[in-house]
Amino acid sequence: MDIDYGKCWDTSKKSWKSTLILAYQSLGVVYGDLSISPLYVYKSTFAEDIHHSETNEEIFGVLSFVFWTLTLVPLFKYVFIVLRADDNGEGGTFALYSLICRHAKVSLLPNRQVADEALSTYKLEHPPEMKNSSKLKLLLEKHKSLHTALLILVLLGTCMVIGDGLLTPAISVFSAVSGLELSMSREHHQYAVIPITCFILVCLFALQHYGTHRVGFVFAPIVMTWLLCISALGLYNIVHWNPQVYKALSPDYMVKFLKKTRKGGWMSLGGILLCITGSEAMFADLGHFSHTAIQIAFTFLVYPALILAYMGQAAFLSKHHHTIHKIGFYVSVPDVVRWPVLVIAILASVVGSQAIISGTFSIINQSQSLGCFPRVKVVHTNAKIHGQIYIPEINWILMILCVAVTIGFRDTKHMGNASGLAVMAVMLVTTCLTSLVIILCWNKPPILALGFLLLFGSIELLYFSASVIKFLEGAWLPILLALFLVTVMFVWHYATVKKYEYDLHNKVSLEWLLALGPSLGITRVPGIGLVFTDLTSGIPANFSRFVTNLPAYHRILVFVCVKSVPVPFVPPAERYLVGRVGPAAHRSYRCIVRYGYRDVHQDVDSFESELVSRLADFIRYDWYKAHGIIETCNEDDCSRSGASSGECRLTVIGTLDLSGTPAFELEETMQPASVSVGFPTVESVTDVIEMQPVERRVRFAIDNESEVDSRDEMSSQLQEELEDLYTAQQAGTAFVLGHSHVKAKQGSSVLKRLAINYGYNFLRRNCRGADVSLKVPPASLLEVGMVYIV
């Protein structure tokens, strides 16, 4: 299936009605995690470091910190600034990295092509560059170590999101179920909360393979009900217990709080920061909604509801100092509504957990698309709604770890310390990347980026330091998990790039391929042979090894490169780059299939049929161009990079039917479905060709009223080539994939030998193979063993 790129819901209508509907729907997806934070913020803050006294300076100081933290970070930073740093409507860590890579040559992705810059989603803003921003750009591009550092920063943020996906379900469900402690004796409570929490978590993860679309329609009502519930409870507590609690919103109370509590107050910030857990989801889930919808939902509903909830709890606690050992959300809930609130809280915690689990699947899929994560099975749970995926391996690992965290920590304090550190690490990464976007992409003065970095970075560093200091009290878990995942992801990415460089330096010349024939005992067998490679030019070494061991190859030979480009989506009409390898009589082609980091990869059946269709369109187009029917450009038809090897330029083949006699018009603007001239390929990881190729898009309109049959007008050579293609399709398709073993070359450092010989090869043996990822039928698979010395 090739699902149309774009958002989950149609946001093209700019009416207020559609915007409000999107804002309502965003409650269940974006704000589930953030809205349930009142369950555990005060409980985590007063767990051990500070105590609630008769003066109320502690509780009012915490309320002041919560208010200004919610105002500065989610409202000012995310709603007003970070949401603007979208990548074609997509948000998240990889969206920021993608933007930076397109505006500065800092990407470590292999097989980049100049043709990728012609994608309609590869849009760049070109206002006059500031002198200082140009200096920063040159500095980043000059030093390869900065490219690596930037990638590690992105991977670190990604790993912390995965860590948050492990910790948030545990602390959310545990805190919701903890409401039972007020209705049970201590002896019964300690034996009930953990089993009930684990049971809910197991059910939550066990139902993931059904997808969220089956129950997603109830998510928004649940979160809406929860927000209205905590708002009402907050108003009740404010009016009934302490109407003067609003005075605690003054920043003076933060100063008084720190003066009185000193080190204990600083350490308690690790609990206060939990009030912004889930803020990153506003940006990460941007692709599902619109800026306006997310801004409206937060500004007019979520933000006021949270402030009222925290003020209400503070108002209650300011008059109940005897609850020092029971500080938490449920003590401020009147007895008459405690059970209904408990049920709503548990449902809201499940919704919040579901949102972060889905986000974890999404970011792992993005990492895999960019070659930064071992191959895993990705199941699309909904054929109509883009982005709803399920990853079995990750799901069960998360479930086991989540239950282990619940049983191991057994309290909100340790879970809060671990979750808080993961949250602040992600926010720090977002702040750093957004600062680069402000300079490189928006071309704003560096002083603005510096101000953004200092303002929000200092706030987040303050909270981060309060979390790190609790390393032995739970914060060790996300740090350990992040170190492990960063190592795995970086080793996988490093080995992938090294394999590509080996292929690049060991590719075979076109003359070798053209020389293969009956004189050398080589035969052509019926069918289509799809040779998968990471190369965008040249003949891969695995094919030469294949022919050496089995002196035969298929009548139609296609070198296929499935690659990712630093954009979220590639329009289907621009996905395929097709060209010839050698003369037409050789029946050899090259096809580059481009996907964005959020694109849905096609299954093998639709891919095979669509590839044949694209090849047929290219053959017709190439014949029309050769006979002067289509005039593309004045440049030579062979690319600069491929001229030496005899390969012709690659052509963007769209979704239009070229089976009839074409009436055409040349256009200067981009068309969503088109055929265009190709571009040179990049010959190495560091070789980026600086050129401005002349490009024209050709739009075809088919004249259905033609009196002459189009088949009669085609030349015999064209007719024969098309017949060969369709005959080969009927004979069957074989998928030729490399089965690689990677070894570090002699003289490599101990660290490199450990990473390649043991780390990468262990991951390769225990992750999904390329044939499984591509869903290749075993009967059609031909694997070629290759040893890479890198």
ABEGO torsion letter per residue (X at the ends): XBBBBEBABBAABABAAAAAAAAAAAAAAAAAAAAAAAAAAAAAAAAAABBBBAAGAAAAAAAAAAAAAAAAAAAAAAAAAAAABBBGGBBEAAAAAAAAAAABBABABBGBBAAAAABAAABBBBBBBBAAAAAAAAAAAABAAAAAAAAAAAAAAAAAAAAAAAAAAAAAAAAAAAAAAAABBAAAAAAAAAAAAAAAAAAAAAAAAAEAAAAAAAAAAAAAAAAAAAAAAAAAAAAAABAAAAAAABAAAAAAAAAAAEAAAAAAAAAAAAAABGAAAAAAAAAABBAAAAAAAAAAAAAAAAAAAAAAAAAAAAABAAAAAABEAAAABBAAAAAAAAAAAAAAAAAAAAAAAAAAAAAAAAAAAAGABBBBBBBBABAABBGBBBBAAAAAAAAAAAAAAAAAAGBAAAAAAAAAAAAAAAAAAAAAAAAAAAAAAAGBBAAAAAAAAAAAAAAAAAAAAAAAAAAAAGAAAAAAAAAAAAAAAAAAAAAAAAAAAAAAAABBBAAAAAABBAAAGBBBBBEBBBBBBABABEBBAAAAAAAAABBBBBABBBBBBBBBBBBABBBAAAABBBBBBEBAAAGBBBBBBBBBAABBBBBAAAAAAAAAAAAAAAAAAAAAAAAGABBABABBABBAAAAAAGBBBBBBBBABBAABBBBBBBBABBBABBBBBBBBBBABAABBBBBBBBBBBBBBBBBAABABBAAAABBAAAAAAAAAAAAAAAAEBBBBBBBBBBBBBBGBBAAAAAAAAAAAAAAAAABBBAAAAAGBBAAABBBBBBBBBX
